[in-house]
Amino acid sequence: MSGFEQEIRQELKSISQMVLNGTNSKKKDFARGILNYPAMMVPSVQEPIINIISKYINEDINLIDPFMGASNSLVTGMKSGMNVFGQDINPLSLLLSQVKVSFFESGELTEALERINQKISIDLSSTIEVSFSNIDKWFKKSIQIDLSKIFRAIRFEKSLKIRKFFWVVLAETIRISSNDRTSTFKLHIRSVEDIQNRKISALKTFDEIGRRNINEIVNFVSVLQGNGYIRNGAYFKDAEVVFGDTNAEIRTKKKFNLLVTSPPYGDNQTTVTYGQFSYLPLQWIPSEDIDKEIPKDYLNTYRDIDNKSLGGQSKKHITEIEDQIFKKSITLQKFIFQFEGIERKKAEKVTRFINDLDNSIENMLPKLNKNSILVWTVGNRSVNKQMVQNDRILEELFDHKGIKLFTTLEREILSKRMPGKNNFSNMMSKEKILIFKKNY
Ligand SMILES: C[S@@+](CC[C@H](N)C(=O)[O-])C[C@H]1O[C@@H](n2cnc3c(N)ncnc32)[C@H](O)[C@@H]1O
């Protein structure tokens, strides 16, 4: 390792624990609060890491996040003037990311909110605009009527960009006004009493979230403007987000020199159910306003998105997968071999997930130039009361591809919502940030 590489490594190591665990600043995490999308990487944690690595790369940076989620990596990259690209399999992540990478004038959003509120106030219709099975279970009739008024008012807006912004506001309004408990990411109905006694106004919530989100976005845009990154009414570099399954392909011809991501920690069903979390909001948002390529069947059941995500579904027989993946990770093999019978069956989900992750990495590598840096935030979890060492496994997968670990940082997680009562798996309380360098 060269002297310069040593220096960078030292600098990364010297990032304080306070910065890593995110207690240093909430203010810097702009555009974070606009939708409570699960398990987000914290921008104020990524920022110092990205800044140090930028010095090392020392050329125009093209950043990719192949599991973009709430697109915090992308937002952090934009703040440093990078070209950014993100992909995710969840349409709600895509919508949120589209909004975060767009340029808005503060006036246009405030005026649109006034127009929408005005339209709602004169809308006396009680027509319900969407239908899906169990709608009456998840929404009180009065809430359905109000959400439909909001729906009609947003749909009336001419600009797609403005509609997208307000669909995100509606998504958060739905999360709060439905009968789902907000304390978990899984769909979990409130008690009958709770539903009856709850006094929540969807219209008031929509207005409040609208104002809050306008503030968040205006703050973010003003940071970009302050840095001189807004030119001719847009971000001065390339910022693209797409819908796609990273396990199948990365949908761009672009090349990158920095990858920053936090992948899922395991299959979505037993860790963070991003799909279930998104199910109710997505019922109310026209998919063609997000992306025309989104298949029509992604909301057939509340499990569809999670089934399509990493580790969700695979037609391959488990022995065929094991033959391949155990050669790449001895830690995974040892983990699986400690179980028998029903426990072994449960643990198979881990093998399928890691195999999908490995496949996704194979898809990423051709997109990365020589000397690219890869920053992976990963957490360990337990299955059958035993720890799945995702960090060790990831290191071995990369090692098998000739990519060595550059350095590791560890962060403690202070507050993360757990995925609810779940006998099968527990979530981690520590995360590791593994930094790799691709020498070829
Ligand atoms: C931990 S989140 C990503 C957080 C993100 N890196 C950030 O900075 O906010 C993991 C994401 O991976 C996505 N995901 C899971 N399987 C996927 C797949 N096969 N292709 C693309 N995205 C996938 C999930 O939808 C989820 O949004």
PDBQT file of the ligand as one rigid body, heavy atoms in Angstrom, charges set to zero:
ROOT
HETATM    1  C1  LIG A 501     -30.888  -0.289   3.425  1.00  0.00    +0.000 C 
HETATM    2  S1  LIG A 501     -31.848   0.208   2.049  1.00  0.00    +0.000 S 
HETATM    3  C2  LIG A 501     -30.769   1.273   1.174  1.00  0.00    +0.000 C 
HETATM    4  C3  LIG A 501     -30.465   2.587   1.827  1.00  0.00    +0.000 C 
HETATM    5  C4  LIG A 501     -29.718   3.542   0.916  1.00  0.00    +0.000 C 
HETATM    6  N1  LIG A 501     -28.414   3.011   0.554  1.00  0.00    +0.000 N 
HETATM    7  C5  LIG A 501     -29.603   4.956   1.487  1.00  0.00    +0.000 C 
HETATM    8  O1  LIG A 501     -28.526   5.544   1.444  1.00  0.00    +0.000 OA
HETATM    9  O2  LIG A 501     -30.617   5.517   1.927  1.00  0.00    +0.000 OA
HETATM   10  C6  LIG A 501     -31.885  -1.233   1.045  1.00  0.00    +0.000 C 
HETATM   11  C7  LIG A 501     -32.670  -1.063  -0.257  1.00  0.00    +0.000 C 
HETATM   12  O3  LIG A 501     -32.378  -2.188  -1.103  1.00  0.00    +0.000 OA
HETATM   13  C8  LIG A 501     -33.510  -2.358  -1.943  1.00  0.00    +0.000 C 
HETATM   14  N2  LIG A 501     -33.448  -3.661  -2.632  1.00  0.00    +0.000 N 
HETATM   15  C9  LIG A 501     -33.648  -4.910  -2.131  1.00  0.00    +0.000 A 
HETATM   16  N3  LIG A 501     -33.494  -5.833  -3.103  1.00  0.00    +0.000 NA
HETATM   17  C10 LIG A 501     -33.183  -5.154  -4.239  1.00  0.00    +0.000 A 
HETATM   18  C11 LIG A 501     -32.893  -5.569  -5.572  1.00  0.00    +0.000 A 
HETATM   19  N4  LIG A 501     -32.916  -6.854  -5.926  1.00  0.00    +0.000 N 
HETATM   20  N5  LIG A 501     -32.600  -4.615  -6.497  1.00  0.00    +0.000 NA
HETATM   21  C12 LIG A 501     -32.582  -3.297  -6.138  1.00  0.00    +0.000 A 
HETATM   22  N6  LIG A 501     -32.854  -2.862  -4.896  1.00  0.00    +0.000 NA
HETATM   23  C13 LIG A 501     -33.146  -3.772  -3.949  1.00  0.00    +0.000 A 
HETATM   24  C14 LIG A 501     -34.683  -2.199  -0.989  1.00  0.00    +0.000 C 
HETATM   25  O4  LIG A 501     -35.867  -1.888  -1.710  1.00  0.00    +0.000 OA
HETATM   26  C15 LIG A 501     -34.194  -1.035  -0.109  1.00  0.00    +0.000 C 
HETATM   27  O5  LIG A 501     -34.678   0.193  -0.561  1.00  0.00    +0.000 OA
ENDROOT
TORSDOF 0
